[in-house]
């Protein structure tokens, strides 16, 4: 069975559904509250495990109750957390995600330990036995070192830098990975010119309700996505990445991988919170529809 290592943020997320996003000095009513493990690396790892892919998680949490809960949730989903670092004297990074009825999101973050891990924390044996390394948002130097280690080991690398791609010095990693996941806004920040498949990269462009596109080898492959009444788009991009990677490491075509990825993203958008329990049955049902 293929094995993927996911490296990046592991957080504790609290999702608050409100009647509206308040204006400055305003107030909103909280209609529901959901707390669960989050962070892009943990979300993708969990999605891969739900889809039947062996997965290891590299990241860091604090020595508090939130860190213990985040580790336990990922382990319960079938993710190997042996490489997950605990920083005893720090707190687990917490994110408060505020969602209005239309699915618009506002995120409030409490700094913590989610970037305390280093590339050296990934054991050689884990990387050697992997079929793929997936990088999410993290310190640029850590991402670059992990990508270099994977390249030396002959392990393909994908990278989903997230919304801070224009603020952080990710150039070294962006130029060396095999797969690059971006939405249109992130692509404009990462590539001021028209995003292309230069230097052999495969670009996977996420377009939300408009589906997604793969650009590789001069070819463009698009999938229109699936109509969905979005409840909360938090984590939908991570679910999308999990679906695409599950197909890619299994040797499926880009067309099939895109279809599965869009199905996973649609399933994630249907439920509140970043954590989405994906399953082959739910994905196949949506593909059949």
C-alpha positions in Angstrom: 0.0 0.0 0.0 1.4 3.5 -0.8 2.6 5.5 2.1 2.6 9.4 2.4 4.3 11.6 4.9 2.4 14.9 5.6 4.5 17.7 7.2 3.3 21.0 8.5 0.8 22.6 11.0 -1.1 20.6 13.6 -3.5 22.9 15.5 -6.6 22.7 17.7 -9.5 24.3 15.9 -12.6 25.8 17.5 -15.3 26.5 14.8 -18.0 29.0 15.7 -21.1 29.2 13.5 -22.6 32.7 13.8 -25.7 34.4 12.5 -23.5 36.9 10.8 -19.9 38.2 10.8 -20.0 41.3 13.0 -18.9 44.7 11.9 -16.3 46.5 14.0 -17.7 47.1 17.5 -20.6 44.8 16.6 -21.8 41.5 18.0 -23.0 38.2 16.6 -24.9 35.2 18.1 -23.0 31.9 18.2 -25.3 29.2 16.8 -23.0 26.2 17.2 -19.5 25.3 18.4 -17.3 22.5 17.2 -13.8 21.7 18.6 -11.4 19.3 16.9 -7.9 18.7 15.7 -6.9 20.9 12.7 -4.0 22.3 10.8 -3.4 21.5 7.1 -0.9 18.7 7.7 -3.2 17.0 10.2 -6.3 17.5 7.9 -4.6 16.0 4.8 -3.1 13.1 6.8 -6.5 12.3 8.3 -8.2 12.5 4.9 -5.6 10.2 3.4 -6.1 7.7 6.2 -9.9 7.8 5.7 -9.3 7.0 2.0 -7.2 4.0 2.9 -3.7 5.4 2.4 -1.0 4.7 5.0 0.1 8.1 6.3 2.7 9.6 8.8 2.4 13.0 10.3 5.3 15.4 11.0 4.5 18.5 13.0 4.5 19.8 16.6 2.1 20.4 19.4 2.4 21.7 22.9 2.4 19.7 26.1 -1.2 20.7 27.0 -4.5 19.1 26.8 -5.1 20.4 23.2 -1.9 18.8 22.0 -2.8 15.4 23.6 -6.3 15.6 22.1 -4.9 16.5 18.6 -2.5 13.6 18.7 -5.3 11.2 19.9 -7.7 12.3 17.2 -5.1 11.8 14.4 -4.1 8.4 15.8 -7.7 7.3 16.0 -8.2 8.1 12.3 -5.3 5.7 11.5 -2.5 8.3 11.1 1.0 7.3 12.3 2.0 10.1 14.8 5.4 8.7 15.9 7.1 11.7 14.3 4.7 14.3 15.8 6.8 16.4 18.2 5.6 17.5 21.6 7.0 20.7 23.0 6.4 20.3 26.8 6.8 24.0 27.8 4.7 25.4 24.9 1.0 25.6 24.0 -0.6 23.9 21.1 -1.5 26.5 18.4 -5.2 27.2 18.5 -7.4 28.7 15.7 -10.9 30.1 16.2 -12.8 29.8 12.9 -15.9 32.0 12.7 -18.3 31.0 9.9 -21.5 32.9 8.8 -24.5 31.2 7.2 -23.2 31.8 3.6 -19.9 29.9 4.5 -17.8 33.1 4.7 -14.9 32.5 7.1 -12.9 34.6 9.6 -9.9 33.1 11.4 -8.4 34.1 14.7 -5.1 32.5 15.6 -3.3 32.0 18.9 0.4 31.4 18.4 1.8 28.2 19.7 4.1 25.3 18.9 3.0 24.3 15.4 6.3 25.4 13.8 8.7 24.1 16.4 9.4 20.9 14.5 12.5 20.7 12.3 13.4 18.7 9.2 15.7 16.5 11.3 12.6 15.4 13.3 11.6 13.2 10.4 13.4 9.8 10.9 15.4 8.6 7.9 13.5 5.3 8.0 10.1 7.0 7.7 11.2 9.0 4.7 13.0 6.1 3.0 9.8 3.9 3.3 7.6 6.7 1.9 6.2 6.9 -1.6 5.4 10.6 -1.3 6.1 13.7 0.9 3.4 16.3 1.2 4.4 19.7 2.6 1.9 22.3 3.9 2.5 25.7 5.5 5.5 25.8 7.8 8.8 27.6 8.3 10.4 28.1 4.8 13.7 26.7 5.9 12.1 23.6 7.2 10.1 23.1 4.0 13.2 23.6 1.8 15.2 21.1 3.9 12.5 18.5 3.8 12.1 18.8 0.1 15.9 18.4 -0.4 16.0 15.3 1.8 13.1 13.8 -0.1 14.7 14.6 -3.5 17.9 12.9 -2.3 15.9 9.8 -1.3 14.0 9.7 -4.6 10.7 10.5 -3.0 8.3 12.8 -4.9 7.2 16.0 -3.2 4.0 18.1 -3.2 3.5 21.5 -1.6 0.4 23.4 -0.6 1.8 26.6 0.9 -1.6 28.1 1.7 -2.6 31.8 2.1 0.8 33.0 3.3 2.6 32.0 0.1 3.1 35.7 -0.8 4.5 36.6 2.7 7.1 33.9 3.2 10.3 33.0 1.4 9.2 29.8 -0.2 11.0 30.3 -3.5 13.5 27.4 -3.0 10.7 25.0 -2.2 8.3 26.2 -4.9 11.0 25.7 -7.6 11.9 22.1 -6.6 8.7 20.3 -5.8 7.0 17.9 -8.2 3.4 18.9 -7.4 2.2 22.4 -6.4 -1.3 23.0 -5.0 -2.6 26.6 -5.3 -5.8 28.5 -5.6 -6.1 31.4 -8.1 -5.1 34.0 -5.5 -2.1 32.0 -4.3 -1.0 31.4 -7.9 -1.0 35.1 -8.6 1.2 35.7 -5.5 3.6 32.8 -6.2 3.8 33.5 -9.9 3.3 37.1 -11.0 3.3 35.8 -14.5 0.8 33.3 -15.9 1.1 30.1 -13.8 2.7 27.4 -16.0 4.2 24.0 -15.6 7.8 25.3 -15.9 10.7 23.2 -14.6 8.7 20.0 -14.8 6.3 20.9 -11.9 2.7 19.7 -12.0 0.4 22.6 -11.0 -2.9 21.7 -9.3 -5.1 24.8 -9.4 -8.0 24.8 -6.9 -11.0 26.8 -8.0 -13.6 26.1 -5.3 -17.1 25.8 -6.8 -15.6 26.1 -10.3 -13.7 22.8 -9.9 -10.0 22.5 -10.5 -7.3 22.2 -13.2 -4.0 20.3 -13.6 -1.3 21.9 -15.8 1.6 19.5 -16.6 3.8 18.9 -19.6 2.1 21.6 -21.7 -1.3 19.9 -21.1 -4.3 21.3 -19.2 -6.8 19.0 -17.6 -9.9 20.4 -16.0 -12.7 19.1 -13.9 -15.9 21.2 -13.2 -16.4 20.0 -9.6 -19.7 19.2 -8.0 -22.5 21.4 -7.0 -22.8 21.7 -3.2 -24.6 23.9 -0.7 -21.5 25.1 1.2 -21.9 25.1 5.0 -18.2 25.8 5.8 -15.3 25.8 3.4 -12.7 25.5 6.1 -10.6 22.5 5.4 -12.1 21.9 1.9 -8.7 22.6 0.3 -7.0 20.1 2.5 -9.7 17.5 1.7 -9.2 18.2 -2.0 -5.4 17.7 -1.6 -6.0 14.4 0.2 -8.2 13.1 -2.6 -5.8 14.1 -5.3 -2.8 12.6 -3.5 -4.7 9.4 -2.8 -5.1 9.0 -6.6 -1.6 10.2 -7.5 0.2 7.8 -5.2 -2.0 4.9 -6.5 -0.9 5.7 -10.1 -4.4 6.9 -11.2 -4.8 9.4 -14.1 -4.9 13.1 -13.4 -8.5 13.1 -14.6 -9.5 10.5 -12.0 -7.4 12.2 -9.3 -9.1 15.5 -10.0 -12.6 14.0 -9.8 -11.8 12.3 -6.5 -10.2 15.6 -5.2 -13.2 17.7 -6.1 -15.6 15.1 -4.5 -13.5 15.3 -1.3 -13.6 19.1 -1.3 -17.4 19.1 -1.8 -17.9 16.6 1.0 -15.8 18.9 3.3 -17.8 22.0 2.4 -21.0 20.3 3.4 -20.1 20.1 7.1 -18.9 22.6 9.8 -15.3 22.5 10.9 -12.0 21.6 9.2 -12.2 17.9 10.1 -14.1 15.9 7.5 -14.5 12.1 7.7 -13.9 11.1 4.1 -14.7 7.6 3.0 -14.4 5.7 -0.3 -18.2 5.0 -0.1 -19.1 8.7 0.3 -16.6 9.7 -2.5 -17.9 7.0 -4.9 -21.5 8.0 -4.2 -20.7 11.6 -5.3 -18.7 10.4 -8.3 -21.6 8.3 -9.4 -24.0 11.2 -9.0 
